[in-house]
Amino acid sequence: MSVLKSFFVEEDGQDMVEYGMIIAVLVLGAIAAFTAFGGKISTGLKTLGTSVSDTFGQNAQ
């Protein structure tokens, strides 16, 4: 009976489980955001890349 009681009283692995759950929620949120805004992010990064390329291309000439 004491083994069963100590099983429910111990909290050694509780923190790791909580951190794992937090990371899982963050990952799911990031996946949802990239899925929802993927096209807009891609377009924005292409525009940024073109702008940076044009800026450094003009300075080099």
C-alpha positions in Angstrom: 0.0 0.0 0.0 2.9 2.4 0.7 4.2 1.9 -2.8 0.9 2.9 -4.3 0.7 5.9 -1.9 4.2 7.1 -2.8 3.3 6.7 -6.5 0.6 9.4 -6.2 2.6 11.6 -3.8 5.9 11.8 -5.9 6.2 14.9 -8.1 9.6 14.2 -9.6 8.5 14.0 -13.2 5.6 16.5 -13.0 7.7 19.5 -14.2 9.0 17.7 -17.3 5.5 16.7 -18.3 4.3 20.3 -17.9 7.2 21.6 -20.0 6.5 19.0 -22.6 2.8 20.0 -22.8 3.7 23.7 -23.1 6.1 23.0 -25.9 3.5 20.8 -27.7 0.9 23.7 -27.4 3.4 26.2 -28.8 4.3 23.9 -31.7 0.6 23.3 -32.5 0.1 27.1 -32.4 3.0 27.7 -34.8 1.8 25.1 -37.2 -1.7 26.6 -37.2 -0.3 30.1 -37.8 1.9 29.0 -40.6 -1.0 27.1 -42.2 -3.3 30.0 -41.9 -0.9 32.7 -42.9 1.5 30.7 -45.1 0.8 32.5 -48.3 1.1 35.9 -46.8 4.3 35.0 -45.0 5.8 33.7 -48.3 4.8 36.8 -50.2 6.2 39.1 -47.5 9.5 37.3 -47.5 9.8 37.4 -51.3 9.0 41.1 -51.2 11.6 41.6 -48.5 14.2 39.6 -50.4 13.6 41.6 -53.6 13.8 44.8 -51.7 17.1 43.9 -50.0 18.5 42.6 -53.3 17.6 45.8 -55.1 19.1 47.9 -52.4 22.4 46.1 -52.3 22.4 45.8 -56.1 22.1 49.6 -56.5 24.8 50.4 -53.9 27.3 48.0 -55.6 27.0 49.9 -58.9 
